Amino acid sequence: MNTSIHGMKRTDWCGELRAADEGREVVLNGWCDRARDNGGVLFLLLRDRTGIVQCTFDKSVNKDLFDIAFGVRMEYVLAIRGVVTKREARAVNPKMPTGEIEITVTDIRILSKSETTPFEISDDKEVNDQLRLKYRYLDLRRPSMQRNLKLRHRITKIARDYFDEQGFLEIETPILQKSTPEGARDYLVPSRVHPGTFYALPQSPQQYKQLLMLSGVDRYMQIARCFRDEDLRADRQPEFTQIDLEMSFVEEDDVIAVNEGFLQRVFKEVLDVDIPLPLPRMPWTEAMNRFGSDKPDVRFGMEIKDISDICADCSFAVFQNVVANGGTVRLINAEGCADKFTRKEIDKLGEWIKTYRAKGLAWMKLAADGKMTSSFAKKMTEEEVAAIKERAGAKDGDLVFVVADADWQTAVVALGALRCELAKRLDLVRADDFKLLWITEFPQFEYSEEEDRYVAMHHPFTAPMDEDLDILESDPSKVRAKAYDIVLNGCELGGGSIRIHSTDVQARMFRALGFTDEDAQERFGHLLDAFKYGAPPHGGLAYGLDRLCMLLEGLDSIRDVIAFPKVQNASELMTACPSAVEQKQLDELHLAIVPEKE
């Protein structure tokens, strides 16, 4: 059997042939998707990355060709020569892009045979995720996965083209770099040449891209591989990709403007969706107060309202005591939902919200007939209940949920999670509704109970707002950062900031974070030294490329837009990685395996 491709190289792609190609001789290469014998006429569907086309073998015309085709099984690799022929009207398949035509085959060559695959290569079949990932090279043959890979390529190309037009230089930064632990856990790489020392894989190119600004590059971008040794979830992987960029001599508005242009182009070229500019902006405090999240989904209502003032002297002791002790009482109004949740379902929501550290969930149901039932209203005066209804904008048919908590952030985050859960259950959002906005003026610091100190909410090179510099050391909880995130439909697409370019301010920032001068020099001395030689004002942003692809394709997991992803425990099922290594390799690296303590 001749398995050579010689003389049978592709002239056309399977999925691109149309009625306008009638009469042309073509050569196609691909996999047998399926075959059907129609009593002397055999229909073989050939698949490549562009789609599927039907190839026809007539036994009465060429028995030898028919017999070869009859022996073809699913996933055989084939080369086919034939003539593009219009189908008869009754045979047209409107569900196939190539459904108006077929290939009348004049030659076929089996390039490679296939064993029976562990699962059918089809988007119509449910396949266990573990099996899909073990045989990822087969899973990637599915049309949906091919589409995902093409979308990722398209977005990456748009990024390179757009930022090139804007004067950015694409520059690679090191994969093996110095470990500067501040944030997620580093992946460490032992050095053979320098025993007992380690490189770290980059969590981001942050310090290098700032050094490039100090080098006079002015505008940098990179499709950057990044690594974080942290627990996984649907939109997180131990290795991921960023569209990373940095700009010199800019303020926040400049960085935002150039990135809005990029997003507008991506949505237009990938989805043919027009994104009006400028995009809305919302300060972090407002986002938390209205939506309970720093990545709010603004496609639906149910905004959070503060009723602490109403409850300060109210008749209901629980609410009154919370406010008296410095806490807050907040609510959301699920409009028209009074008849959509039973008492039992509301009680289950009360248990569910405790996972967000809320103590419980109070509620008030206003039936369409004007009758009200509530977990708290009977303990309040009519005037107090009326004031709450007015603040909520509640009317007959609505369902109001209330959270009271000593901690403001706990209350709003719990209600923010509840509004998203309700929207999901009530199917309030459309997949083709895209709402982008910027979240600005993030807190500079957040308090870590685990470390018993303030840590940087973004990273220690983020510049504080000029008007907050005076309280950097004295009242760090009130310092706002020149930081900004771009949010799409409740997901953070990317984030960035204007960086500190003053050695004095950077030193103050390290002290505010609890670093001694010696600690700062040990970890970041290379950057601090560089600042001494003239640092331009600079700032940048990084997008999560995997997440951007996931959201634009309407998927639930970034694993479906990554060719070879890891699973929950950071292993790769296809290659059984990570794996043990030979003792010789450990000896060369001066490493020893210490058994785990029981």
N, C-alpha and C positions, 0 to 999 in steps of 0.2 A: 504493500500500500504506500503510495506517495504521500508523505506528510510535509513536504516542502511547500513553502509559500511562494516559491519562484513561479512566476507567470500568473499568479492569482492574487496579487496585491490589491488592496482596496482602492477603488476609484471613487466610491461614494459611501456615505453613512446611512445605515438602515433607516433611522427615524426621520431623515430629511427628504426622502423621495416623495414626490407629489404627482398629480395628474399632468402637470406641465412637463414632466420628464418622460411622458409616453413615447415609446419607440427607441429610447436610448439603451445601449448595451452597458451594463454596469457589472462591477465586481464588488461583492460585499464580503466582509469578514466578521465573524461573531460567534455567538453561542446558540445552540438550539434551545429555544425557549419551550416549545412543545410541538407535537406533530399530530396530524389527524388524517387517517386513511378514509377516503370517501368512495371506496369501491373502484379502484383503478386510477383514481386521481388522489395524490397525496399532497396535503398542505403542511408545509413546514414553516414555523415562525422563527425567524432569525433575529437575534437581539444583540445590539451593541450599546454603548453608553448613551446614544441619542434616542433609542427607542426600538420598535419592533416592526418588521415588515414580513408580509406573507410571501413565501416562495412555493411555486406550484410545479409538481412533477406529474406528467401524464404517461401512464404505462403504455398506452397505445401509440404514443409518439416516440418514446425512447425507454425501452424496458430496462436497459443497463443502468441508466441514471435513476430510474424508479427503484430498482433493486438496491442500489447504494443508499438512496434516501430512506428506504424502508428499514434499513439496518441502523439508522441514526437514532440515538437516544438523547434524552434531555441532558443539556450541558456539554454535549460534544462540541468541539471547536471546529468551525467549518469555514471554507472559502467557497463562494457560490458565484458563478457567472450566469447572467441571464439578461432578458430584455424586459424593460418596464412596460407593463400592459395594463390598460384600464380594465377594472372589473365591470361585469354586467351590473346594471342598476340594482337588481335584486340581491346582488352579492356584496354591495357596498357596506362597509362596517363604519358607521358614524362615530363609534367609540374609539377608533384608532386614528391618530393623525395621518397614518398612511393607508387608511381604510378604503380609499378610492382606487388604489392600484395594487398590483401584485407583480412578482417577478416570475416570468416564464423561464425556467432554468434550462441552460444549455450545457452546464458543466458544474460538478460538485467535487470538492476534495475534503476528506476528513483529515484535519490537521492534528487532532488530539481527541482521544476518547475520555470519557468520564465515568467513574463509578457512580452508583446511586448516592445522591447527596443526602446529608443528615436532615435536611428540610428543603421544601420546595422554594425555588427562587421566585418569590412572588410577594407583592404588597398585600394581596388578599388573604394571606394565611397568617394566623397568629403563631408566633414562634417564641419560645422561652428566651428571655434576655441572655441567660447564661450560655445557651446553645448558640445564639447569634454571635456572641462575643468570642466564643471558643473557635468558631469557624468564621471569623470576621471577613476573610477574603471572599467567602461565599455571600455573606450578608451584604457586602458592598456591591455585589452585582445587582441587587434589587433596584428597580427604577427610582424609588424614593431616595435611596442612599446615593445613587449617582446624581440625582438632582441636588441633594444637599451639598455634595462635594463641589458641584459646578457653581452653586450659589456662593460658597465660601471663596472659591477662586475669583468669582466676579467681584465680590466686595473687596478682596485684597487688591485686585488690579485697579479698581476705582480709587482706593486709598493711595496707591503708588502714583497713579496718574494725577489725581487732584492735588496732592501735596507737592508733587514735582512742579505743577503749574504755579503753586503758591510760593515757590522758591525754597522748598525744603530739600535737604540732602539726606539720602538714605545711608546711614552709617551703622555698621555692626558694632556692638559692645561685647565685652568678654562674657563667656559662659562660666569659666572658672574665675572666681573673684574672692575678695576678702569677706569673711563672715562678720557682719555687724548686727548682731541680734537685737532687733527692736521691732516687734510685731509677731508675725507668724514664725513658725519653726523653720530653720534652714535645712536644706539637704546638704550634707557634708561629703566632700570627696577627699580621701587621704592622699597625701603626697608621698610618692616613693623616694623622690630625690631629697626631700626635707623631712626626715622621719619625725613623727609626732605632731606634724602640722597638717592643716586641712584647708582646702578651698571650700567655698560655698557656691552652690548654684544660685543664680540671681532670682530673688523674689520679684524684682523689677529692675530695669536699667537706671534707676533713679539717680544715683550719684554720678554715674558715667555721663548721663545726658546733661547734668548740670555742669560737669567738667568740660563737656563739649561747648557749652555756652561761654565758659571762661576761656575756651580756646579760640573764640572768634568765629565759630561755625555759623552762628546767628539763627539758623533754622534747621532742626534735625528731625528725622522721623525714622522709624524702624518697625518692621513686623517682628516683634521680639518674643522669643520663647522665655517663659518664666516658670518658676518652680516654688511650691510651698508645701511643706510637710505638715498637712493639717487634715482633719477629718473631712470626708467627702459628703456631697449631697448632689441633688439633680443638676445644679448649675455650677459645680465646682469640681476641678480635677487637680491632681498633684502637679501636672505640667499643663500649661495653658499658653495662649498666645494673646499678646496685646498689640494694638495699633498704637504705638508710642510716639509722642512728639514733644518738642520743646522749642521755645522761641525767645529771642533776646530783645531787649528794649521794648517791652510790652507791658500793658496793664491787663486787668481781668477782661475788660471789654474786647480787647484785641484777640485774645485767645478764644473767647466765646464766638466772636464773629467768624473767624476762619473755620471753626469747627461746625458752626451752623451751616456754612456753605457746603462742607463735606457731607453732613447728614442729609441736606436737601438733595444733593446729587445721588447719594446712595438710594434714597427712597424713590426717586424718579427713575433711575436706571434699572433698579432691581424689581420694584413693585409697580412702577408707573403711578406712584402716589405723589401728589404735589404737597409739599410741606411749606406753609406760609411762614415767612420770617419777618421780624425777629421772633424767636421762641419766647414764651412767657418765662419769667423768673420769679422765684419764691424764696424768701429767706428761710433758713432752717427752722427757726422758732415758729414761724407761721405754718410751715408744713407739718410740724409736730402737733401744734395746737388744732389745726383743721382736719388733719388726716391721720395723725398718730404714727407717722412714718417719715423718714428722710428720703424715701423713694415712693412718693404717693402715687396711687392710681387715681387719676382725675377723670376717668371715663364715666363715672357715676357719682351720685351725690352721697347722702348719709354723712355729711360733714359733722365733726365733733363740735358740740357747743358746751360752754362752761356755765354751770349753774351754781357755782360756789357761793356767789353773792346772795342768791335766793335761799340757799340752804344754811347760811351762816347763823341765822336765828330762827330756823324753821322748827316745826313741832316734832319732826322725826329725829330722834336722838342720834341714830347712827350717822346720818348725814351731818347733823350739827356738830357732833364730836370730831368728825374727820376734819371739818373746816376749822374748828377751834384749835386743833392741834397742828395747823399749818398745812393740811392736806387739801385735796381738791375733789369736786364732784362734777362729772362730765357725762354727756349723753350723746346718743345718735338717734335719729328718727328714721326707721325703716318705713317709708311711705307706702301705704296700701297693703301692708303685710299683716294686718291684724288677723285675717282669716287664713293666713298661710302657715302659721306655726301654732301647734297645740301647746297646752300647758306642759305636757311631758317633753316636747321638743325644746321648749324654752328652758326647762330645768336642765336638759342635757347641754344646752349652750352655756348655762351657768357653770357646769362642771368643766366644759371645754375651755372656757376663758381663764380658768385657774392655771392652766399651763403657761399663761402669760403673766403669772404672779398676782393677778387680781384676786381679791378676797372673795368676790362673788359678783352676781349680776342682778340688779334690780330692774323691774320692767313695768310698763304701763301699756295696756292694750285698749285701744279705742275702737270698739266695734262699729260697723257701718250703721247700726240702728241707734247709735248714741250711747249705748251702754258701755261703761268702763270697768275693767278689772285690772288690778294692780297688786304688786307685792309690797307697795309702800304707801299708796295714796290715802288709805284709810287712817293712817297715822299723821296725816298732814291736814292743814286747813284747806277749804275750798279755794281761798285766795292763793295759797302757796302752790296748789296743784295747777290752778289756772295760769300762774306765772311760769311754771315749768313748761306747760303746754305751749304757751305763747313763745317762749325762748326756743323751744324745739320746732316751732312751726307746725305743730301736730294738729291733725283734724281727724274726723271720723274715718275709720278704716286704717289708721296708722298704728305702728307698734314702736314704742320708745324703750330703749335700753339705757340703763344708767350704771356707771361704775364710780364708786367712791374709794379713794385711796390716800394714804398719808404721803405717797410719793407721786408727784405730778407726772413724771415720765411713765411710771407703771400704768397709771390710769389711761393716758392717751394711747400708749402702745397697745394695751389690751383692747381698747375700743377700735383702734386702727385695724388690728387683726380681725376683730369681729365684723367690721364693715366689709372687709375683703371676703371673709367667709360667707357672709350673707349674699354678697354679689355673685359669688360662685354658685351657691345653692339656688339662687333665684334667676341665674342665667341673665345677668344685667348687662353684660358687655359683649360686643361683637369682635370677632377675630380680626376684622379688617378696619377697626377703628384705632388709629394710632395717635396717641397724645404724648407729645414730647414737652419737657420743661426742664429748666435749670433750677437746681437747689443751691442757694448761695449762703454766705455768712455762717458757715458751720462753726460750732465751738472749736476753739484751738485745742482744748484738752478734754479728756474724759477721765474720771477717777476709776482706777483699777483697785477693787477691794482685794484681789489676789496679791497684788504687788504693794498695796497700801501707799500708793502715790499717784500723781497725775501722769497720764501717758498722752502722747500725741494722738489726736483722733485720726489724722491722716498720716503724717510722718514729721520728723523733727525739723525738716527744712522748709515747712510751710510758713509763709509770712503771716504775722498777725495784722489785723486792721490797724492802720496808722493811729486812729483815735483811741485804740485800746493798749497801745504800747506802755502807757504809764502804769497800768495795773497788771502787767505781765507777771511780776513776782508777787504782788500784794493780794491780788484777787483773780487767780488764774481761771476760776470757774466761769467768769464773765467775759473772758477774752474771746473775741471772734476772729476767725481765720479768713484770709483771702483765698478761700477754697470753694470749689464748685463741682457739682456732679450733674451729669446729664442723665435724665430719667425717662424711660419709655414704659408706659402702661404698668407702673408699679415695680419696674426692674431698673437697677442702676446699669446703664450702658457703659459709663466711663466716669472718671473723676480726675481732678487735677487742682492745681493751685498756682498762685504766684509764689515764688521761692524767696527765701531770705538771701540777700546778696551783701549784707553788711556783717562784717566780722563781729562787731560789738553786739548786734542783735542776735546773731547766731549763738554767741557765747551765753547771752542772757537766756536764750531758749533752752540750751542744754542745762543750765542751772535750774530753770523752772521745772525741768523734767527729772531733776534729782541727780544729774551727772556731776561729778567733780570735774575740774579742769583736766585732771589726769585721765579720767574715764573718757571724756570727750576726745582728747588727743589720741588715746589708744585706739578708739573705734573709728573716728572720723578725721584723723590728723591730716590725711591726704587732701581732704576737701577744705579743711580750715586753712591749711597752708596755701592752697590755691587762691583762696579768697584774699590773701594778702597782696596779690598781684593784679588787682583790678577786676572786679566781678561786675558784669552788666546786670541791670534789672532783667529778670527772666521768669518765665512761667511756662507751664505746659499741661498736658492732659494725656491720659491713656485710656483707650477703649478695651473692653474685653471682646476680642474678635469672636470667640466661640459663642458668647452670650448674644452678641449682635446677630450672628447667623441664626442662632436658635430662635430668636424672637421674630426675625423677618420671615422665617420659614414656618412660624406658628407651631413650634415643637415644645415639648415639656422638659427635655434634657439636652445638655450640651454634648452628651455622648453621641447623639445622632448627627452631629456636624463635625466630629473628630474622626479621622480615619481609623485610628487604633487607640481607643480610650482605655482607661483603667476602670475597675469596678470599685465598689464601696470600700474595700480594704486595701486599695491602692495597688492591686495586682492586675496583671494583664493575662487573661485566661488563654489567649491564643498561643503565646510563647512560654507560658508558665513562669512569668517574671514577677517579682524578684526570685532568684534561685541561689542555691549555695554555690560557692566557688572552691577551687582546689586550694589545698593547704599551701602550695607553692606561691600562689598569688597573695595569700595573707602574709606569708613570711616576707615577701618582697616589699610589702607595705608596712611591715613591722606591726601587724595587727594580730590580736588573739580574740577568739570567740569565748566570751564568758557565759556559762550557763545561767539561765534565768533563775532567780531565787523563787522557791515555792512559797 
